[in-house]
Amino acid sequence: MLDQLDDQEQIERKQKWEHTATICSLLAEINRDPTKKKDPFTIADFMPKFMDGNQPPPKKVQTWQEQKTIIEILNAAFGGEDTRG
């Protein structure tokens, strides 16, 4: 039952993206310069890559060392003071 609901949700999500992609491709095609782009725009040009069945790549998890470096950079950029000994 839950699998069917998940499948139905995926179908509805894809239909909504196809609707949005159709509008985007129409607007892009209206404004396309045929001397710069010879091929017409398609709906596929505006569909998210994860809608073809593939999931987006997992995000890289930051290490604590990377987070510390970012904080130090932000602290210096905003005029903060490093009070560590």
Protein Blocks (a to p, Z undefined) as FASTA:
>chain_A
ZZmmmmmmmmmmmmmmmmmmmmmmmmmmmmpcfklmmbacdfklmgcfklnopacddddd
ddfklmmmmmmmmmmmnopacfbZZ
